[in-house]
Amino acid sequence: MTLAGAVTTLYSFQGSTDGADAWGLVHSGKNFYGTTAIGGISNDVCVPGCGTVYRLTAKGVHTVLYSFKGSSASDGSSPNSGLIDVGGTLYGTTAQGGVGAGTLFTV
């Protein structure tokens, strides 16, 4: 968004393998990184998927870096927070899954 208020859409989520319900962005290196609370690879636990971590370039090229497997897997599901960058490692949380009620993960 420019200071004058002009908005340019870099990427529109389709709601399937690319994710849906996007949460905040963090800038790291030359790219942006974020999470989606749903979407990714669909499985027995989550349809249409348990959430993703993605990379977005400044030109709008979207890449899913990770698809969560769900509440019965140790990785968790529903990453509904932004990521933080600590020394080039990205950290985030999931709202559900893992061995309890959510996880802390790194990418």
C-alpha positions in Angstrom: 0.0 0.0 0.0 1.3 3.4 -0.9 1.1 6.4 1.4 -1.6 7.8 -0.9 -3.7 4.7 -0.2 -3.3 2.7 -3.5 -3.4 -1.1 -2.8 -1.7 -3.8 -4.9 -2.7 -7.4 -4.3 0.4 -9.6 -4.4 -1.3 -13.0 -4.0 -4.9 -14.2 -3.5 -5.3 -17.5 -1.6 -7.4 -20.2 -3.3 -8.3 -22.0 -0.1 -6.9 -25.4 -0.9 -3.3 -26.6 -1.0 -2.0 -23.0 -0.9 -3.9 -22.4 2.4 -6.7 -20.2 3.7 -7.3 -17.9 6.7 -3.9 -16.2 6.4 -2.2 -14.7 9.5 0.5 -12.0 9.7 3.7 -11.7 7.7 7.3 -11.4 8.7 10.0 -10.1 6.4 13.2 -12.2 6.4 16.0 -11.9 3.8 14.3 -10.9 0.5 11.0 -12.7 1.2 7.9 -12.6 3.4 6.8 -15.6 5.4 3.4 -16.3 7.0 1.0 -19.0 8.1 -2.5 -20.1 7.2 -4.8 -21.6 9.8 -6.4 -24.0 7.3 -5.6 -25.5 3.9 -2.5 -27.3 2.7 -2.5 -31.1 2.2 -6.0 -32.5 3.1 -6.0 -35.6 5.3 -8.2 -37.7 7.6 -7.9 -35.1 10.4 -8.4 -31.8 8.4 -10.3 -31.1 5.3 -9.1 -28.9 3.4 -5.9 -29.2 5.5 -4.5 -28.3 8.9 -2.7 -25.2 7.9 0.6 -24.1 6.2 3.7 -22.1 6.5 4.4 -20.2 3.2 6.9 -17.9 1.5 5.9 -15.0 -0.6 8.3 -13.0 -2.8 8.0 -9.3 -3.4 6.7 -10.2 -6.9 3.9 -12.3 -5.4 5.3 -15.8 -6.0 3.8 -18.1 -3.3 5.4 -21.3 -2.1 4.1 -23.6 0.6 7.0 -24.6 2.8 5.2 -26.9 5.2 1.7 -28.4 5.5 0.7 -29.4 9.0 -0.6 -32.9 9.5 -3.1 -32.5 12.2 -4.1 -32.9 15.8 -2.9 -36.5 16.1 0.5 -35.6 14.7 3.2 -34.1 16.8 3.4 -31.0 14.5 0.0 -29.7 15.5 -2.6 -27.9 13.4 -4.1 -24.5 12.9 -1.1 -22.2 13.0 -3.1 -19.0 13.7 -0.4 -16.6 14.7 2.2 -14.8 12.8 5.8 -15.9 12.7 8.8 -14.2 14.3 12.3 -14.2 12.9 15.1 -14.8 15.4 18.5 -14.8 13.7 17.2 -16.3 10.5 15.0 -19.0 12.1 11.3 -18.5 12.0 9.2 -19.4 15.1 5.4 -19.9 15.4 2.6 -21.6 17.3 -0.3 -23.8 16.5 -3.7 -23.6 18.3 -4.3 -27.3 18.3 -2.6 -30.7 18.2 0.8 -32.0 19.2 0.8 -34.1 22.3 -1.5 -31.6 24.0 -3.2 -28.4 23.0 -0.9 -26.8 20.5 2.8 -26.6 19.5 5.7 -24.2 19.2 7.5 -24.8 15.9 10.5 -23.6 13.9 11.0 -23.4 10.2 
